[in-house]
Amino acid sequence: MDTACFLSEIADKLANGNVSSRELASLAFEADGRDISIRVRSTPHPSWYPPLRLILEKIGNTCVDRGVTLSQLRRITFEEREINLELGQCDGLAGKIFTFPIEATLGLPASDFSAAAD
């Protein structure tokens, strides 16, 4: 299974459990994705926060495009203005972090974002 399909399945399972991106602080991956720790926020992200399916689809497609495997996934953090994907070491190289700005990358209209940030 490629990384995009795996993240899509995670989005489905979380949606079935009524978990949205607004509630998530992070998803941590261990044992090649077999163990996933979910950390929730004490207060939800704003109502304009992108849907989980959209976020994980963008991350999954980026992983496939860049050749990122399931075993490299370490953590996805859901920040106020960006989503960060942390990868583990691969071939002796230090882990890498991909940043997905919410406004530019995930399609939140600039006017909605700046109004929500005020």
TIVO-462736 format. One record per residue: residue in three letters; x, y, z of N, C-alpha, C in turn. Coordinates in steps of 0.05 Angstrom, whole numbers, plus 32768, in hexadecimal, padded with zeros to 4 digits. Layout:
REM residues N
rec r = ALA	npx = X	npy = Y	npz = Z	capx = X	capy = Y	capz = Z	cpx = X	cpy = Y	cpz = Z
...
This chain:
REM residues 118
rec r = MET	npx = 8011	npy = 7FE8	npz = 8000	capx = 8000	capy = 8000	capz = 8000	cpx = 8012	cpy = 8019	cpz = 8000
rec r = ASP	npx = 800B	npy = 802C	npz = 7FEF	capx = 801B	capy = 8045	capz = 7FEF	cpx = 8012	cpy = 8058	cpz = 8005
rec r = THR	npx = 8022	npy = 806C	npz = 8009	capx = 801D	capy = 807F	capz = 801F	cpx = 8003	cpy = 808E	cpz = 801C
rec r = ALA	npx = 7FFC	npy = 8095	npz = 8003	capx = 7FE3	capy = 80A3	capz = 7FFE	cpx = 7FCA	cpy = 8092	cpz = 8006
rec r = CYS	npx = 7FCA	npy = 8079	npz = 7FFE	capx = 7FB4	capy = 8067	capz = 8005	cpx = 7FB2	cpy = 8063	cpz = 8024
rec r = PHE	npx = 7FCA	npy = 8060	npz = 8030	capx = 7FCB	capy = 805C	capz = 804D	cpx = 7FBF	cpy = 8075	cpz = 805B
rec r = LEU	npx = 7FC7	npy = 808D	npz = 8053	capx = 7FBC	capy = 80A4	capz = 8060	cpx = 7F9F	cpy = 80A8	cpz = 805B
rec r = SER	npx = 7F96	npy = 80A0	npz = 8043	capx = 7F79	capy = 80A1	capz = 803D	cpx = 7F69	cpy = 808F	cpz = 804F
rec r = GLU	npx = 7F74	npy = 8077	npz = 8054	capx = 7F67	capy = 8064	capz = 8067	cpx = 7F65	cpy = 8070	cpz = 8083
rec r = ILE	npx = 7F7B	npy = 807E	npz = 808B	capx = 7F7B	capy = 808A	capz = 80A6	cpx = 7F65	cpy = 80A0	cpz = 80A7
rec r = ALA	npx = 7F63	npy = 80B0	npz = 8092	capx = 7F4F	capy = 80C5	capz = 8091	cpx = 7F33	cpy = 80B8	cpz = 8094
rec r = ASP	npx = 7F2E	npy = 80A2	npz = 8086	capx = 7F14	capy = 8094	capz = 8088	cpx = 7F0F	cpy = 808A	cpz = 80A4
rec r = LYS	npx = 7F23	npy = 807E	npz = 80B0	capx = 7F1F	capy = 8072	capz = 80CB	cpx = 7F1A	cpy = 8088	cpz = 80E0
rec r = LEU	npx = 7F29	npy = 809E	npz = 80DE	capx = 7F25	capy = 80B4	capz = 80F0	cpx = 7F09	cpy = 80C1	cpz = 80EC
rec r = ALA	npx = 7F01	npy = 80C4	npz = 80D3	capx = 7EE6	capy = 80CF	capz = 80CD	cpx = 7ED0	cpy = 80BD	cpz = 80D9
rec r = ASN	npx = 7ED4	npy = 80A3	npz = 80D6	capx = 7EC1	capy = 8090	capz = 80E1	cpx = 7EBF	cpy = 8092	cpz = 8100
rec r = GLY	npx = 7ED5	npy = 809A	npz = 810C	capx = 7ED6	capy = 809E	capz = 8129	cpx = 7ECF	cpy = 80BB	cpz = 8131
rec r = ASN	npx = 7EC4	npy = 80CA	npz = 811E	capx = 7EBD	capy = 80E6	capz = 8122	cpx = 7ED4	cpy = 80F8	cpz = 812C
rec r = VAL	npx = 7EEC	npy = 80F3	npz = 8121	capx = 7F03	capy = 8103	capz = 8127	cpx = 7F09	cpy = 8115	cpz = 810F
rec r = SER	npx = 7F0A	npy = 812F	npz = 8113	capx = 7F10	capy = 8141	capz = 80FD	cpx = 7F2C	cpy = 814E	cpz = 8100
rec r = SER	npx = 7F35	npy = 815B	npz = 80EB	capx = 7F4F	capy = 8168	capz = 80EC	cpx = 7F4F	cpy = 817E	cpz = 8101
rec r = ARG	npx = 7F38	npy = 818A	npz = 8106	capx = 7F36	capy = 819F	capz = 811A	cpx = 7F3E	cpy = 8196	cpz = 8136
rec r = GLU	npx = 7F3A	npy = 817C	npz = 813B	capx = 7F40	capy = 8171	capz = 8156	cpx = 7F5C	cpy = 8167	cpz = 8159
rec r = LEU	npx = 7F6A	npy = 8163	npz = 8143	capx = 7F84	capy = 8156	capz = 8144	cpx = 7F9B	cpy = 8169	cpz = 814A
rec r = ALA	npx = 7FAD	npy = 8160	npz = 815B	capx = 7FC7	capy = 816D	capz = 8160	cpx = 7FDC	cpy = 815F	cpz = 8150
rec r = SER	npx = 7FDB	npy = 8144	npz = 8150	capx = 7FEF	capy = 8135	capz = 8141	cpx = 7FE7	cpy = 8117	cpz = 813D
rec r = LEU	npx = 7FF3	npy = 810B	npz = 8129	capx = 7FF2	capy = 80EF	capz = 8124	cpx = 800F	cpy = 80E5	cpz = 8124
rec r = ALA	npx = 8016	npy = 80D2	npz = 8135	capx = 8031	capy = 80C8	capz = 8136	cpx = 8031	cpy = 80AB	cpz = 812C
rec r = PHE	npx = 8044	npy = 80A4	npz = 811B	capx = 8045	capy = 808A	capz = 810F	cpx = 805D	cpy = 807A	cpz = 8119
rec r = GLU	npx = 8059	npy = 8061	npz = 8120	capx = 806E	capy = 804F	capz = 8128	cpx = 8069	cpy = 8034	cpz = 811B
rec r = ALA	npx = 807E	npy = 8023	npz = 811B	capx = 807C	capy = 8008	capz = 8111	cpx = 8070	cpy = 8008	cpz = 80F5
rec r = ASP	npx = 807B	npy = 8018	npz = 80E3	capx = 8073	capy = 801A	capz = 80C7	cpx = 8055	cpy = 801F	cpz = 80C4
rec r = GLY	npx = 804A	npy = 802F	npz = 80D6	capx = 802E	capy = 8037	capz = 80D4	cpx = 801B	cpy = 8025	cpz = 80E2
rec r = ARG	npx = 8024	npy = 800F	npz = 80ED	capx = 8012	capy = 7FFD	capz = 80FB	cpx = 8009	cpy = 8008	cpz = 8116
rec r = ASP	npx = 8019	npy = 8019	npz = 8122	capx = 8012	capy = 8027	capz = 813B	cpx = 8010	cpy = 8045	cpz = 8135
rec r = ILE	npx = 7FF8	npy = 8050	npz = 813B	capx = 7FF4	capy = 806C	capz = 8136	cpx = 7FE9	cpy = 8078	cpz = 8150
rec r = SER	npx = 7FF7	npy = 808D	npz = 815A	capx = 7FEE	capy = 809B	capz = 8172	cpx = 7FE0	cpy = 80B5	cpz = 8169
rec r = ILE	npx = 7FC9	npy = 80BA	npz = 8174	capx = 7FBA	capy = 80D1	capz = 816D	cpx = 7FBA	cpy = 80E4	cpz = 8185
rec r = ARG	npx = 7FC2	npy = 80FD	npz = 8181	capx = 7FC2	capy = 8111	capz = 8196	cpx = 7FAD	cpy = 8126	cpz = 818E
rec r = VAL	npx = 7F9B	npy = 812B	npz = 81A0	capx = 7F86	capy = 813F	capz = 819B	cpx = 7F8C	cpy = 8159	cpz = 81A9
rec r = ARG	npx = 7F81	npy = 816E	npz = 819E	capx = 7F84	capy = 8189	capz = 81AA	cpx = 7F71	cpy = 818E	cpz = 81C0
rec r = SER	npx = 7F78	npy = 819F	npz = 81D3	capx = 7F65	capy = 81A6	capz = 81E8	cpx = 7F4F	cpy = 81B8	cpz = 81DE
rec r = THR	npx = 7F55	npy = 81C9	npz = 81CA	capx = 7F41	capy = 81D9	capz = 81BD	cpx = 7F43	cpy = 81D4	cpz = 819F
rec r = PRO	npx = 7F2D	npy = 81D2	npz = 8191	capx = 7F2E	capy = 81CC	capz = 8174	cpx = 7F3A	cpy = 81E4	cpz = 8164
rec r = HIS	npx = 7F45	npy = 81DC	npz = 814D	capx = 7F4D	capy = 81F1	capz = 8139	cpx = 7F34	cpy = 8200	cpz = 8131
rec r = PRO	npx = 7F37	npy = 8218	npz = 8125	capx = 7F20	capy = 8227	capz = 811B	cpx = 7F0F	cpy = 8218	cpz = 8107
rec r = SER	npx = 7EF7	npy = 8221	npz = 8102	capx = 7EE4	capy = 8214	capz = 80F0	cpx = 7EEE	cpy = 8214	cpz = 80D3
rec r = TRP	npx = 7F00	npy = 8226	npz = 80CC	capx = 7F0A	capy = 8227	capz = 80B0	cpx = 7F20	cpy = 8213	cpz = 80AB
rec r = TYR	npx = 7F29	npy = 8204	npz = 80BF	capx = 7F3F	capy = 81F1	capz = 80BC	cpx = 7F38	cpy = 81DC	cpz = 80A7
rec r = PRO	npx = 7F4B	npy = 81D5	npz = 8095	capx = 7F44	capy = 81C3	capz = 807F	cpx = 7F3C	cpy = 81A7	cpz = 8089
rec r = PRO	npx = 7F2B	npy = 8199	npz = 807A	capx = 7F22	capy = 817E	capz = 8081	cpx = 7F3A	cpy = 816B	cpz = 8082
rec r = LEU	npx = 7F38	npy = 8157	npz = 8093	capx = 7F4D	capy = 8143	capz = 8096	cpx = 7F53	cpy = 8134	cpz = 807C
rec r = ARG	npx = 7F3E	npy = 812D	npz = 806D	capx = 7F42	capy = 811F	capz = 8054	cpx = 7F53	cpy = 812F	cpz = 8041
rec r = LEU	npx = 7F4E	npy = 8149	npz = 803E	capx = 7F5D	capy = 815B	capz = 802D	cpx = 7F7A	cpy = 815C	cpz = 8036
rec r = ILE	npx = 7F7F	npy = 815F	npz = 8050	capx = 7F9A	capy = 8161	capz = 805B	cpx = 7FAA	cpy = 8147	cpz = 8055
rec r = LEU	npx = 7F9E	npy = 8130	npz = 805C	capx = 7FAC	capy = 8117	capz = 8059	cpx = 7FAF	cpy = 810F	cpz = 803B
rec r = GLU	npx = 7F9D	npy = 8118	npz = 802A	capx = 7F9F	capy = 8113	capz = 800D	cpx = 7FB7	cpy = 8123	cpz = 8002
rec r = LYS	npx = 7FBA	npy = 813C	npz = 800A	capx = 7FD1	capy = 814C	capz = 8001	cpx = 7FEB	cpy = 8140	cpz = 800B
rec r = ILE	npx = 7FEC	npy = 8139	npz = 8024	capx = 8005	capy = 812D	capz = 802F	cpx = 800B	cpy = 8112	cpz = 8021
rec r = GLY	npx = 7FF6	npy = 8102	npz = 801E	capx = 7FFA	capy = 80E8	capz = 8011	cpx = 8005	cpy = 80EA	cpz = 7FF4
rec r = ASN	npx = 7FF9	npy = 80FD	npz = 7FE5	capx = 8002	capy = 8101	capz = 7FC9	cpx = 801F	cpy = 810B	cpz = 7FC8
rec r = THR	npx = 8026	npy = 811D	npz = 7FDB	capx = 8041	capy = 8127	capz = 7FDD	cpx = 8054	cpy = 8110	cpz = 7FE3
rec r = CYS	npx = 804C	npy = 80FE	npz = 7FF5	capx = 805D	capy = 80E7	capz = 7FFC	cpx = 8062	cpy = 80D5	cpz = 7FE4
rec r = VAL	npx = 804D	npy = 80D0	npz = 7FD5	capx = 804F	capy = 80BF	capz = 7FBE	cpx = 8062	cpy = 80CC	cpz = 7FA9
rec r = ASP	npx = 805D	npy = 80E6	npz = 7FA5	capx = 806E	capy = 80F5	capz = 7F91	cpx = 808B	cpy = 80F5	cpz = 7F99
rec r = ARG	npx = 8091	npy = 80F6	npz = 7FB3	capx = 80AD	capy = 80F7	capz = 7FBD	cpx = 80B8	cpy = 80DC	cpz = 7FC5
rec r = GLY	npx = 80A9	npy = 80C7	npz = 7FC1	capx = 80B3	capy = 80AC	capz = 7FC7	cpx = 80B5	cpy = 80A6	cpz = 7FE5
rec r = VAL	npx = 80A4	npy = 80B3	npz = 7FF5	capx = 80A4	capy = 80AE	capz = 8012	cpx = 8094	cpy = 8095	cpz = 8017
rec r = THR	npx = 80A0	npy = 8083	npz = 8026	capx = 8093	capy = 8069	capz = 802D	cpx = 8086	cpy = 806B	cpz = 8049
rec r = LEU	npx = 8075	npy = 8057	npz = 804E	capx = 8067	capy = 8056	capz = 8068	cpx = 807B	cpy = 8055	cpz = 807F
rec r = SER	npx = 8091	npy = 8047	npz = 807C	capx = 80A5	capy = 8044	capz = 8091	cpx = 80B3	cpy = 805E	cpz = 8098
rec r = GLN	npx = 80B1	npy = 8072	npz = 8086	capx = 80BD	capy = 808C	capz = 808C	cpx = 80AC	cpy = 809F	cpz = 809B
rec r = LEU	npx = 8091	npy = 809A	npz = 809C	capx = 807F	capy = 80AC	capz = 80AA	cpx = 8084	cpy = 80AC	cpz = 80C8
rec r = ARG	npx = 8087	npy = 80C3	npz = 80D4	capx = 808A	capy = 80C5	capz = 80F1	cpx = 8074	cpy = 80D5	cpz = 80FE
rec r = ARG	npx = 806E	npy = 80ED	npz = 80F4	capx = 8059	capy = 80FD	capz = 8101	cpx = 804E	cpy = 8111	cpz = 80EE
rec r = ILE	npx = 8034	npy = 8116	npz = 80F1	capx = 8026	capy = 812C	capz = 80E4	cpx = 801C	cpy = 813E	cpz = 80FA
rec r = THR	npx = 8024	npy = 8157	npz = 80FA	capx = 801A	capy = 816A	capz = 810E	cpx = 8007	cpy = 817E	cpz = 8101
rec r = PHE	npx = 7FF2	npy = 8184	npz = 810E	capx = 7FDD	capy = 8195	capz = 8104	cpx = 7FDF	cpy = 81B0	cpz = 8113
rec r = GLU	npx = 7FEE	npy = 81C2	npz = 8107	capx = 7FF3	capy = 81DC	capz = 8113	cpx = 7FDD	cpy = 81F0	cpz = 810A
rec r = GLU	npx = 7FDD	npy = 8207	npz = 8116	capx = 7FC8	capy = 821B	capz = 810F	cpx = 7FCA	cpy = 8224	cpz = 80F2
rec r = ARG	npx = 7FE2	npy = 8229	npz = 80E8	capx = 7FE6	capy = 8234	capz = 80CD	cpx = 7FF3	cpy = 8221	cpz = 80B9
rec r = GLU	npx = 7FFB	npy = 8209	npz = 80C3	capx = 8008	capy = 81F6	capz = 80B1	cpx = 8006	cpy = 81DA	cpz = 80BC
rec r = ILE	npx = 800A	npy = 81C7	npz = 80AA	capx = 800C	capy = 81AB	capz = 80B2	cpx = 8028	cpy = 81A2	cpz = 80AC
rec r = ASN	npx = 8034	npy = 8194	npz = 80BF	capx = 8050	capy = 818A	capz = 80BC	cpx = 8050	cpy = 816C	cpz = 80BB
rec r = LEU	npx = 805F	npy = 8162	npz = 80A8	capx = 8064	capy = 8145	capz = 80A5	cpx = 8081	cpy = 813F	cpz = 80AB
rec r = GLU	npx = 8086	npy = 812F	npz = 80C0	capx = 80A1	capy = 8128	capz = 80C8	cpx = 80A6	cpy = 810C	cpz = 80BF
rec r = LEU	npx = 80BE	npy = 8109	npz = 80B2	capx = 80C6	capy = 80EE	capz = 80A9	cpx = 80DD	cpy = 80E5	cpz = 80BA
rec r = GLY	npx = 80E0	npy = 80CA	npz = 80BC	capx = 80F7	capy = 80BF	capz = 80CB	cpx = 810F	cpy = 80BD	cpz = 80B9
rec r = GLN	npx = 8125	npy = 80B4	npz = 80C5	capx = 813E	capy = 80B1	capz = 80B6	cpx = 813A	cpy = 809C	cpz = 80A0
rec r = CYS	npx = 8149	npy = 80A1	npz = 808B	capx = 8148	capy = 808E	capz = 8075	cpx = 8164	cpy = 808E	cpz = 8068
rec r = ASP	npx = 816F	npy = 8076	npz = 8064	capx = 818A	capy = 8073	capz = 8058	cpx = 819F	cpy = 8084	cpz = 8066
rec r = GLY	npx = 819D	npy = 8086	npz = 8081	capx = 81B1	capy = 8095	capz = 8090	cpx = 81AE	cpy = 80B3	cpz = 8090
rec r = LEU	npx = 819A	npy = 80BD	npz = 8082	capx = 8195	capy = 80DA	capz = 8081	cpx = 8182	cpy = 80E2	cpz = 8097
rec r = ALA	npx = 8185	npy = 80FA	npz = 80A1	capx = 8174	capy = 8103	capz = 80B7	cpx = 8157	cpy = 8106	cpz = 80AC
rec r = GLY	npx = 8144	npy = 8104	npz = 80BE	capx = 8128	capy = 8107	capz = 80B7	cpx = 8122	cpy = 8122	cpz = 80AA
rec r = LYS	npx = 810D	npy = 8123	npz = 809B	capx = 8105	capy = 813B	capz = 808C	cpx = 80EA	cpy = 8144	cpz = 8096
rec r = ILE	npx = 80E4	npy = 815E	npz = 8093	capx = 80CA	capy = 8169	capz = 809A	cpx = 80BF	cpy = 8177	cpz = 8081
rec r = PHE	npx = 80A7	npy = 8170	npz = 807A	capx = 8098	capy = 817E	capz = 8064	cpx = 8084	cpy = 8190	cpz = 8072
rec r = THR	npx = 8082	npy = 81A9	npz = 8069	capx = 806E	capy = 81BB	capz = 8074	cpx = 805A	cpy = 81C2	cpz = 805F
rec r = PHE	npx = 8040	npy = 81C0	npz = 8067	capx = 802A	capy = 81C6	capz = 8055	cpx = 801B	cpy = 81DE	cpz = 8061
rec r = PRO	npx = 8021	npy = 81F7	npz = 8057	capx = 8012	capy = 820E	capz = 8061	cpx = 7FF4	cpy = 820B	cpz = 805B
rec r = ILE	npx = 7FE4	npy = 8211	npz = 806E	capx = 7FC7	capy = 820D	capz = 806A	cpx = 7FBD	cpy = 821F	cpz = 8054
rec r = GLU	npx = 7FC4	npy = 8238	npz = 8055	capx = 7FB9	capy = 824C	capz = 8042	cpx = 7FC1	cpy = 8245	cpz = 8025
rec r = ALA	npx = 7FDB	npy = 8241	npz = 8020	capx = 7FE5	capy = 823D	capz = 8005	cpx = 7FE2	cpy = 8220	cpz = 7FFB
rec r = THR	npx = 7FE8	npy = 820D	npz = 800B	capx = 7FE9	capy = 81F1	capz = 8002	cpx = 7FCF	cpy = 81E3	cpz = 8004
rec r = LEU	npx = 7FC0	npy = 81E8	npz = 8019	capx = 7FA7	capy = 81D9	capz = 801D	cpx = 7F8E	cpy = 81E7	cpz = 8013
rec r = GLY	npx = 7F92	npy = 81FF	npz = 8007	capx = 7F7C	capy = 820B	capz = 7FF9	cpx = 7F69	cpy = 821D	cpz = 8009
rec r = LEU	npx = 7F71	npy = 8225	npz = 8021	capx = 7F5F	capy = 8237	capz = 8030	cpx = 7F61	cpy = 8252	cpz = 8023
rec r = PRO	npx = 7F4A	npy = 825E	npz = 801D	capx = 7F4B	capy = 8279	capz = 8010	cpx = 7F59	cpy = 828D	cpz = 8023
rec r = ALA	npx = 7F6A	npy = 829E	npz = 8018	capx = 7F7A	capy = 82B1	capz = 8027	cpx = 7F68	cpy = 82C3	cpz = 8038
rec r = SER	npx = 7F52	npy = 82CC	npz = 802D	capx = 7F40	capy = 82DE	capz = 803C	cpx = 7F35	cpy = 82D0	cpz = 8055
rec r = ASP	npx = 7F2D	npy = 82B7	npz = 8052	capx = 7F22	capy = 82A8	capz = 8069	cpx = 7F38	cpy = 82A4	cpz = 807E
rec r = PHE	npx = 7F50	npy = 829E	npz = 8075	capx = 7F66	capy = 8298	capz = 8087	cpx = 7F6E	cpy = 82B1	cpz = 8097
rec r = SER	npx = 7F71	npy = 82C9	npz = 8089	capx = 7F79	capy = 82E0	capz = 8098	cpx = 7F63	cpy = 82EA	cpz = 80AB
rec r = ALA	npx = 7F4A	npy = 82E6	npz = 80A3	capx = 7F34	capy = 82EF	capz = 80B5	cpx = 7F34	cpy = 82DD	cpz = 80CD
rec r = ALA	npx = 7F39	npy = 82C3	npz = 80C9	capx = 7F38	capy = 82B0	capz = 80DF	cpx = 7F50	cpy = 82B4	cpz = 80F2
rec r = ALA	npx = 7F66	npy = 82BE	npz = 80E7	capx = 7F7F	capy = 82C2	capz = 80F7	cpx = 7F7D	cpy = 82DB	cpz = 8108
rec r = ASP	npx = 7F6B	npy = 82ED	npz = 8102	capx = 7F68	capy = 8306	capz = 8111	cpx = 7F5C	cpy = 8302	cpz = 812C
